[in-house]
Amino acid sequence: MSLYLSKRLEALETHLKAENPALLDVLPTFYKLDTILKRIGLLDPETSLAGRISWWPLISVLGTFSSGKSTFINGYVGEKLQSTGNQAVDDKFTVICYHAASASGGQTLPGSALDADPRFPFFRMSREIEKAAKGEGQRIESYLQLRTTGAGNFKGKIIIDSPGFDADDQRRATLRITDHIIDLSDLVLVFFDARHPEPGAMQDTLEHLVAKSINRADASKFLYILNQIDTSANEDNPEDVTGAWQRALAQAGLTAGKFYTIYNEEAAVQITDPATEERFRTKRDKDLAAIHTRMDEVELTRNYRILGVLENTANELENDILPRLRSAKDRWRQGVIKWDALSLAGLIAALTGLAVYFKYLPPAEIFSVDWLKAHLLDAGAALIAVVILAGAYHYWVRGFVARKIAAGLSTAYGQMELNLRGAFLNSTRALRSIFRMEPVGWGKRREKQLRDIREALAQNIQTLNDRYADPSGRPEPGAISPPESVK
């Protein structure tokens, strides 16, 4: 382990010891899984899975332009932290976190503050942006910024305010960042504008944040919010707006999930009918309370999410990655054997031709002392040359077929961005047998280590459950009462 990685992990342990000791016991399990992945070649030796996830509770606020995302965040913070307006007033991803010194006013820091800090979810994001759009990685300041607030309800969590999805000149990079933060987030708030609930205005959001999320294992972390619903209150049939919105979501494939309708009191239009105003306010208050409750519980969700990352990675390794590597190795083996067979056939043809040539020479000439003196050394040299060339050809074929197959394998597979290509090439290096079925680094010993990791995870989850649940009614010393909504 390099000094750099060692210091990063030490800093992480110090952070968890102060902020969330419950997760400190999980780190050894991360390190054990690191060892297995590095042996196979799926993880760089100077990397740890512990450095590829967000250890802070993370809430993402996504949606269309002018859907009230920033206004909602300002209301939650209790101060005007984010700019608001009817146009695209903020076209960057803004990471908002707590800082005690910001009590008298928040600070805004450049995107490099996030790109270079492994504690934040955008560590080395410039590389991902560069993959999506050549040359854009150098313009990290155009995509990210960090803001701090002294609001107490931000302690222990991070909120990310995103640019909208409409008419974005940096679309590919923006969508890549969005996918990244969705994977890392413990809660995702997806905002729509009640003034434009029709499918045309929501097309990008429907496609990227609804259609792609409904089949996710963590789909329950998505909350769908129709904001600024007050604008429909004075219409003859205000319920039609909500109905059109829900139909649009259903057409995108979402038939179940948490749906909310809210508006901001300070920015609301005047509702002329008192009964309608009361009905809208009551529904708004109920939905806002439910959303805020989920936001306040995000720390609890974070604990289980981190354990889930480990469990999912272990399952992905055994049930998906290893079969893919075995299949790739099998194709490599068949390819090498095929090309070797072709070269052997060529060699046999050459020897056959030579035998035919010698067959028609006079026997006395073939076995005469003069002929042997003239051709024995040449024949030996030719035989040695053939053996050397055959060996060189074999290893060239190994490399050629391996590179061809490796080109179709990902270097950043799954949420943990594991290097399938690197693992495959690790198994096909020189002196690696083409008849070995398992990828290099995997065997009975690693299989047992993976079982031990699963047992450790089960124990970690049980320990976490003991902090928030007590079926027996006899809590252990030091148990923590869960939030009201969990009871």
Secondary structure, DSSP 8 states (H G I E B T S, - for coil): --HHHHHHHHHHHHHHHHH-GGGGGGHHHHHHHHHHHHHHTSS-TT--GGGSS--S-EEEEEESTTSSHHHHHHHHHTS--S---SS----SEEEEEE-GGGTT---EEETHHHHT-TTSTTTTHHHHHHHHSTTGGGGGGGTEEEEEE--GGGTT-EEEE---STT-TTHHHHHHHHHHHHHH-SEEEEEEETTS-STTTTHHHIIIIIITTTTSTTGGGEEEEEE-GGGGTTSS-THHHHHHHHHHHHHTT--SSEEEE---TTT----S-HHHHHHHHHHHHHHHHHHHHHHHTHHHHHHHHHHHHHHHHHHHIIIIIHHHHHHHHHHHHHHHHHHHHHHHHHHHHHHHHHHHHHHTS-HHHHSSHHHHHHHHHHHHHHHHHHHHHHHHHHHHHHHHHHHHHHTTS-SSBTTTTB-HHHHHHHHSSTT--TT--S-TT-SHHHHHHHHHHHHHHHHHHHHHHHHH--TTS---TT-----GGG-
